[in-house]
Amino acid sequence: MKEILVLYYSHGGAVKQMAQLVARGIELTGGVAARIRTVPRISAVCEAVESAVPDAGAPYAELSDLEQCIGLALGSPTRFGNMAAPLKYFWDSTAGLWLKGTLAGKPAAVFTSTASLHGGQETTLISMMLPLLHHGMMIIGVPYTEPELLTTTSGGTPYGPSHHAGAANDQAITEHEKKLCIALGRRLAATALKLAG
């Protein structure tokens, strides 16, 4: 079965929950499965050494996951209006795929969670698009035909789903945010299946 990679980094757990919702949307489409992967933490002092397999949750991503999948959903918490360093570190290792054009023409989508309501959701989503565009990927957003995008009072953007987790990471993902994550997964899966033929 064809697969779409749902690649994320989550510190407080909200992005992980969003990744699972995007994966649900992918699998509701039929004919495609979601492959959920994460990346290890890194240290600002020196390179952190993590075990090869996480203690719990999704396995760590490998470059082969990008090669084998027909599409990508990428999720990160916001770090000063940008994607988190562990995810950026992973993308910095993909030059070999870029040289081969491995990801060119594949669809991709992005999602994020922030601690503050105006904490840079949209700039984070756009920052995550930049390496994808350099790889030649086709960006899929959330259209305003999704009614939750027009009525949400929490997270949600046309660039991709977002979530306001609160400063203490105590805000649950709202029904609107859940629906937008699932809708993104469905739209990405439908597009990927059409492009993959």
C-alpha positions in Angstrom: 0.0 0.0 0.0 1.2 3.5 -0.8 2.1 5.6 2.3 2.2 9.3 3.3 4.8 10.3 5.8 3.6 12.2 8.8 6.8 13.6 10.3 6.7 15.7 13.4 8.6 16.9 16.5 6.6 17.4 19.7 7.8 18.7 23.0 4.5 19.1 25.0 2.4 16.5 23.2 0.1 18.7 21.2 1.9 18.4 17.8 1.9 14.6 18.4 -1.8 14.6 18.8 -2.2 16.8 15.7 0.0 14.3 13.8 -2.3 11.5 14.8 -5.3 13.4 13.6 -3.7 14.2 10.3 -2.9 10.5 10.0 -6.5 9.6 10.7 -7.6 11.9 7.8 -5.0 10.2 5.5 -6.3 6.8 6.4 -10.0 7.8 6.1 -9.3 8.5 2.4 -8.7 4.9 1.5 -6.0 3.4 -0.7 -3.2 5.0 1.3 -1.7 4.6 4.8 0.0 7.0 7.2 3.6 6.3 8.3 4.1 8.3 11.5 7.7 9.3 12.4 9.4 11.8 14.7 12.9 13.2 15.2 15.1 13.1 18.4 15.8 16.2 20.5 19.0 18.0 20.1 21.1 20.0 22.5 22.2 23.6 22.2 25.4 22.8 24.0 26.6 19.8 22.1 25.0 17.1 19.9 22.7 15.1 22.1 22.9 11.3 21.8 19.6 9.5 21.8 19.0 5.8 21.6 18.4 4.5 18.1 14.8 3.7 19.0 12.6 6.0 21.1 11.4 4.7 24.4 7.8 5.3 23.4 5.9 6.7 20.5 6.8 6.9 16.8 10.1 5.7 15.5 12.7 8.2 14.4 12.6 9.3 10.8 15.1 8.1 8.3 15.8 9.5 4.8 14.3 6.3 3.3 11.0 7.3 4.8 11.0 10.4 2.6 12.1 8.3 -0.4 9.4 5.7 0.0 6.4 7.9 0.7 4.1 9.6 -1.9 3.5 12.7 0.2 4.5 14.4 3.5 2.7 16.1 6.4 5.2 18.0 8.5 4.4 19.2 12.1 6.4 21.3 14.6 5.8 23.4 17.6 6.5 27.1 17.2 9.9 28.4 18.3 9.9 32.2 17.9 7.9 32.0 14.7 10.0 29.2 13.3 10.1 25.4 13.2 11.8 23.7 16.2 15.5 23.0 15.9 15.3 19.2 15.9 13.1 19.3 12.8 15.3 21.8 11.1 18.4 19.6 12.0 16.7 16.7 10.3 16.0 18.7 7.1 19.6 19.9 7.0 20.6 16.3 6.5 18.5 15.9 3.3 20.9 17.5 0.8 21.5 14.1 -0.8 17.8 13.7 -1.6 17.7 17.3 -2.9 20.6 16.5 -5.3 18.7 13.6 -6.7 15.3 15.4 -6.8 13.8 12.6 -4.8 11.0 14.8 -3.3 10.3 16.9 -6.4 6.6 16.7 -7.4 5.4 15.1 -4.2 2.7 17.0 -2.2 3.4 18.2 1.3 1.4 19.9 4.1 2.3 21.5 7.4 0.8 22.0 10.9 1.9 23.6 14.2 1.1 24.3 17.8 2.0 27.4 19.9 2.0 28.4 23.5 0.5 31.9 22.9 -2.4 32.8 20.7 -0.3 35.1 18.5 2.9 33.2 18.8 3.9 32.9 15.2 1.7 30.1 13.9 1.6 31.4 10.3 5.3 32.2 10.2 6.2 28.8 11.6 4.0 27.1 8.9 5.7 29.2 6.2 9.2 28.5 7.6 8.4 24.8 7.4 7.4 25.2 3.7 10.8 26.7 2.7 12.9 23.5 2.7 9.9 21.6 1.1 9.8 24.2 -1.7 13.6 23.9 -2.2 13.0 20.1 -2.6 10.4 20.8 -5.3 7.5 19.6 -3.2 3.9 20.9 -3.9 2.4 22.6 -0.9 -1.2 21.7 0.1 -3.1 24.1 2.4 -6.5 24.2 4.0 -9.1 25.9 1.8 -11.8 28.1 3.1 -14.3 25.5 1.8 -13.6 23.9 5.2 -16.3 25.6 7.4 -14.2 25.4 10.5 -11.6 27.7 9.0 -14.2 30.5 8.9 -15.7 29.8 12.4 -12.7 28.8 14.6 -11.9 31.0 17.5 -8.8 28.9 18.4 -6.3 27.6 15.8 -6.5 27.2 12.0 -5.0 28.9 9.0 -5.1 28.4 5.2 -1.4 27.6 5.4 -2.2 24.5 7.6 -3.8 23.6 10.9 -2.6 25.3 14.0 -3.4 24.9 17.7 -3.2 27.2 20.7 -1.9 25.0 23.5 -1.5 27.8 26.2 1.5 28.8 28.1 1.2 25.8 30.4 0.3 23.5 27.5 -3.1 22.9 29.1 -5.4 23.8 26.3 -7.0 20.8 24.7 -7.2 20.6 20.9 -10.6 22.0 20.0 -13.2 20.3 17.8 -12.5 22.9 15.0 -8.7 22.2 15.2 -9.3 18.4 15.1 -11.6 18.7 12.1 -9.0 20.9 10.3 -6.2 18.4 11.0 -8.4 15.5 9.6 -9.4 17.6 6.6 -5.7 18.4 5.8 -4.9 14.7 6.0 -7.7 13.8 3.6 -6.8 16.6 1.2 -3.1 15.6 1.2 -4.0 11.9 0.7 -6.4 12.6 -2.2 -3.8 14.8 -3.9 -1.0 12.3 -3.4 -3.0 9.5 -4.8 -3.9 11.5 -7.9 -0.3 12.5 -8.4 1.1 9.0 -7.9 -1.3 7.7 -10.5 
